Amino acid sequence: MVTPEAQPARSTAPPAAATRPSANTPHHARTPAATAAGRAFAASVLLGLLALASTIVVVARLVESWRVAPGPASHAISFLGQRLSYPTANGGAIVVTALAGLGLLMAAAAGWRAARELLAYRAFRRIIATRSPRALDGAWLIEDDRPLAFCAGLLRPRVYVSTAAIGLLHPPALGAVLAHERQHARRHDPLRLVCCRILVAALFFIPRVSRLAQRQQALAELGADEAAMLSRGGDGSALANAMLSLSRAGGTDAPAIDPERVDHLLGERIRWCLPLTVCFGATVALSVLIALSLLAGQAAAGTATLAPPFLSGQPCVSVLAIIPAAAAVATWSFGRARRAPRPVASRR
């Protein structure tokens, strides 16, 4: 399973001894779940490109429709003895400005999520470095009293196994778990899921868009399960036993077992459905965003100035207005820092 942040693919089954599949096992075969996961990721990529195109179009229309004058503006009002300039715009310019604001919010949300994922992954690497990782037959063994097995890494994903997992599972179960995690690494599932989460953050205004990332994660797990089954000759009992062992050993800290995965391991037919309604809704919304910006931009006209007389003529008044705003921001930041929970030392 892939974790919520950039620490990808935490499995519901903890591995240990590195038991490799036989050379005759077609573990690289493209399974139905892997095909569905690939289609979900392709849909995410297309939506991401469409979102990027819509942002570029609306910002370009904003630049085209507004004229910025460096000197004082002719449109001004008197307020408390001060002459205040203000921008003027027709309906088209207002629409383009609103759409451009939405596009910039999309870009900011995507950038914020990407920064969070990167920081989380860097923190994960620092934690892993304290667990004395060492190579173990294609995986990395880490010191931990919890039975863990996961795939982590954005550009070069690796499989990690905890020492507690080494003594928990019998060899067939361990081999199935390692095959599961190697499939995550082979398909770069951690990076795929990070990209999906960034897309979901950018499309925050689309209802139920989070289902796209949730389904991508579920299909990635099902695809890895199929690879594990192929490594055991089509038998899913070894991986199922590993999942149950992890659930019992992990207690309340163990991740919940997905019923869909259990049914799949028991031979039930799974519907490889994608969130088509969400994808269609996002496509329509982004297309409307582009169309509105193009249509409104044809008649949009607005003027503004970079040198408002109020600011250039009365700089001391500007400073007096900035001081309380800066004090409010500093007070809010200090209060938030005090309310933040203190970090708890991780268990070894």
Buried (B, 14 or more C-beta within 10 A) or exposed (E): BBBEBBBBBBBBBBBBBBBBBEEEBEBEEEBBBBEBBBBBBEBBBEBBEBBBBBBEBBBBBBEEBBEEEEEBBEEBEEEEEEBBBEBEBEEBBBBBBBBBEBBBBBBEBBEEBBEBBBEBBEEBEEEBEEBEBEEBEEBBBBEBEBBBBBBBBBEEBBBBBBBBBBEBBBEBBBBBBBBBBBBBBBBBBBBBBBBBBBBBBBBEEBEEBBBBBEBBBBBBBBBBBBBBBBBBEEBBBBBBBBBBBBBEBBEEEBBEBBEBBBEBBEEEEBEBEBBEEBBEBBBEBBEEBBEBBBBBBEEBBBBBBEEBBBBBEBEEEBEEEEEEEEEEEEEEEEEEEEEEEEEEEEEE
